[in-house]
């Protein structure tokens, strides 16, 4: 009968729940200054801002329409 040998070494790992763990030291961000953006990132953020403004405007129009503000327009 052949015996099986395992190369696995049993190690002990202690699992700590994040609520019971020691708080880690936070990194200081003072003095870093603004982050430089590439042109592609800048354009993407401008497009995102325009999209959010358009969606906000459409939502405002819909709410005002449901409230009857535009009843004389129809």
C-alpha positions in Angstrom: 0.0 0.0 0.0 1.4 3.3 -1.0 1.5 6.2 1.4 0.7 9.7 0.2 3.0 12.5 1.2 1.9 16.0 1.0 4.2 18.9 0.4 1.5 21.1 2.0 2.8 22.6 5.3 -0.1 23.5 7.6 0.1 27.1 8.6 -1.9 28.9 11.2 -3.7 32.0 10.0 -5.4 34.3 12.4 -8.6 35.9 11.0 -9.6 39.2 12.5 -12.9 40.9 11.8 -12.4 44.5 10.5 -14.5 45.9 13.3 -12.2 44.3 15.9 -8.9 45.1 14.1 -6.5 47.9 15.1 -7.0 51.1 13.1 -4.2 51.6 10.6 -2.3 54.8 10.3 -3.6 57.2 7.6 -1.4 58.8 5.1 -0.9 62.5 5.2 -2.2 64.4 2.1 -1.2 67.9 3.1 1.1 69.6 0.7 0.4 67.3 -2.3 -1.3 69.9 -4.4 -3.8 69.3 -7.2 -3.6 66.2 -9.4 -2.6 66.8 -13.0 -5.2 65.6 -15.5 -4.6 64.5 -19.1 -6.7 66.1 -21.8 -8.8 62.9 -22.2 -9.6 62.9 -18.5 -10.5 66.6 -18.6 -12.8 66.1 -21.6 -14.5 63.1 -19.9 -15.2 65.1 -16.8 -16.6 68.0 -18.8 -18.9 65.6 -20.7 -20.0 63.9 -17.5 -20.8 67.3 -16.0 -22.8 68.3 -19.0 -24.7 64.9 -18.9 -25.5 65.4 -15.2 -26.7 68.9 -15.8 -28.9 67.8 -18.7 -30.4 64.9 -16.6 -31.0 67.3 -13.7 -32.8 69.7 -16.1 -35.0 67.0 -17.5 -35.9 65.8 -14.0 -36.7 69.4 -12.9 -38.9 69.8 -16.1 -40.7 66.6 -15.4 -41.4 67.4 -11.8 -42.6 70.9 -12.7 -44.8 69.4 -15.5 -46.4 66.9 -13.0 -47.0 69.8 -10.6 -49.0 71.6 -13.3 -46.7 74.6 -13.8 -46.8 74.2 -17.5 -50.5 73.7 -17.9 -51.0 76.8 -20.0 -48.3 75.7 -22.5 -50.3 72.8 -23.9 
